[in-house]
Amino acid sequence: MKKLFATGIAMSLITLAPSVFALEKQYVATPQQSTWQMVANTPLECRLVHPIPNYGEAVFSSYASKKINLDLELKMKRPMGQTRDVSLISMPPAWRPGDSADRITNIRFFQQFDGYVGGQTAWNVLGELEKGRYPTFSYQEWRSRDQRVEVALSSVLFQRSYNVFSDCIANLLPYSFEDIAFTILHYDRTSVELNKQSQKRLAQIAEYIKHNQDIDLVLVSTYTDAEDSKSASQNLSERRAEVLQNYFKSLGLPEDRIRVQGYGKRRPIDDNASPIGKDRNRRVVISLGRTQV
């Protein structure tokens, strides 16, 4: 009788162990909770968000740039109290119990910061989600030495939003704000129009401005070579400045955000005695400012 009773207690402990004596905190959206949302879809930014109940959210983002880029941030409702080494593992879904868990890599989450994964590892996480697997972050709970935290990304309803995210990345502009924030363009001899190469560059600036509501200042400074008289050079410089002012106004920028100045043949950057020097001096400097967020 005692043996049967002891066996019954042991069975009860085994039954209760997952809920009462577990040494892991697990955060993951159930199939019913799992959502993936495109919260930014522009030529400047793509952002895909996956809420993780009671923990925070996973945010994939990519931005206009010369290089294809991808960031993954694990945004936490309660920031890490201590820096922790983290194992990133690809787990099979519950309905595929025969599949094995695969290690992706080891990373580090820093104290008081959200978890960050970038570059190839972030692409690998997307690849595992596309396979229907659950990329899982595992680390020691900073408030309890004998407890681990597991945070998983659910692949339920992922594919459709991922298709939109992929299309967005493919349509990002191949240059960033930093690439165009300070630009020097050039003119032919007496023209008020930029040369062909500079016109292409100006079109890139225009395309960026069309999609960015944070541009709050455009500074335009035009210069000539020293071929003509002071008054003729100044007049040509001011005409060039006016053409660009009208151009930026046509993009929808308020007039008070556009400041232009013609300097004529003042402030040369090269020797006007050589053709190459004159070409360099016939220029416009365009500087962009934007609201800091």
Long-range contacts (C-beta under 8 A, 24 or more apart in sequence): 23-146, 23-147, 23-148, 24-147, 24-148, 24-149, 24-150, 25-141, 25-147, 25-148, 25-149, 25-150, 26-150, 26-152, 27-52, 27-53, 27-54, 27-55, 27-149, 27-150, 27-151, 27-152, 28-52, 28-53, 28-134, 28-136, 28-150, 28-151, 28-152, 28-153, 28-154, 29-53, 29-154, 29-156, 30-154, 31-154, 31-156, 33-154, 34-154, 34-155, 34-156, 34-157, 34-158, 35-157, 36-157, 36-158, 36-160, 36-161, 36-162, 37-161, 38-161, 38-164, 38-165, 38-168, 41-164, 41-168, 42-168, 42-211, 43-171, 43-172, 43-173, 43-207, 43-211, 44-172, 44-173, 44-208, 44-211, 44-212, 45-172, 46-165, 46-168, 46-169, 46-172, 48-161, 48-162, 48-165, 50-153, 50-154, 50-158, 52-151, 52-152, 52-153, 55-151, 56-114, 58-153, 60-122, 60-126, 60-165, 62-168, 62-169, 62-172, 63-172, 63-176, 64-172, 64-173, 64-174, 64-175, 64-176, 64-177, 64-208, 65-172, 65-174, 65-175, 65-176, 66-174, 66-175, 66-176, 66-179, 68-169, 70-118, 70-119, 70-122, 70-123, 70-126, 70-169, 71-116, 71-117, 71-118, 71-122, 72-116, 72-117, 72-118, 72-121, 72-122, 72-125, 73-114, 73-115, 73-116, 73-117, 74-109, 74-114, 74-115, 74-116, 74-117, 74-137, 74-151, 75-114, 76-114, 76-115, 79-111, 79-112, 79-113, 79-114, 80-109, 80-110, 80-111, 80-112, 80-113, 80-115, 80-142, 81-111, 81-112, 81-142, 81-143, 82-111, 82-142, 83-108, 83-109, 83-110, 83-111, 84-108, 84-109, 84-139, 84-140, 84-142, 85-139, 86-115, 86-137, 86-138, 86-139, 87-137, 87-138, 87-139, 88-117, 88-121, 88-125, 88-135, 88-136, 88-137, 88-138, 89-135, 89-136, 89-138, 90-128, 90-131, 90-133, 90-134, 90-135, 90-136, 91-133, 91-134, 91-135, 91-136, 91-152, 92-133, 92-134, 93-132, 93-133, 93-134, 93-155, 96-132, 99-133, 102-128, 102-133, 104-128, 104-135, 109-137, 109-139, 125-153, 126-162, 128-155, 129-153, 129-155, 129-158, 129-162, 130-155, 130-158, 130-159, 130-162, 131-155, 173-204, 173-207, 173-208, 173-211, 175-204, 175-208, 177-208, 177-212, 177-288, 177-290, 180-204, 180-205, 180-208, 180-288, 181-287, 181-288, 182-285, 182-286, 182-287, 182-288, 183-285, 183-286, 183-287, 184-283, 184-284, 184-285, 184-286, 185-283, 185-284, 185-286, 186-279, 186-280, 186-282, 186-283, 186-284, 187-240, 187-282, 187-283, 187-284, 188-282, 189-227, 189-282, 190-236, 192-236, 192-239, 192-240, 192-243, 193-243, 194-284, 202-247, 202-286, 205-286, 205-288, 206-247, 206-251, 209-248, 209-251, 209-253, 209-288, 210-251, 210-252, 212-290, 214-290, 214-291, 214-293, 215-253, 215-257, 215-288, 215-289, 215-290, 216-257, 216-289, 216-290, 216-291, 217-257, 217-259, 217-287, 217-288, 217-289, 217-290, 218-248, 218-253, 218-257, 218-258, 218-259, 218-286, 218-287, 218-288, 218-289, 219-259, 219-260, 219-285, 219-286, 219-287, 219-288, 219-289, 220-244, 220-245, 220-248, 220-258, 220-259, 220-260, 220-261, 220-284, 220-285, 220-286, 221-260, 221-261, 221-262, 221-263, 221-284, 221-285, 222-260, 222-261, 222-262, 222-263, 222-283, 222-284, 223-263, 223-264, 223-265, 223-266, 223-267, 223-268, 223-281, 223-282, 223-283, 223-284, 223-285, 224-264, 224-265, 224-281, 224-282, 225-265, 225-268, 225-272, 225-277, 225-278, 225-279, 225-281, 225-282, 226-265, 226-268, 226-272, 226-278, 226-281, 227-272, 227-278, 228-265, 230-264, 230-265, 233-264, 233-265, 234-262, 234-264, 234-265, 236-264, 237-262, 237-263, 237-264, 237-265, 238-262, 240-284, 241-284, 244-284, 244-286
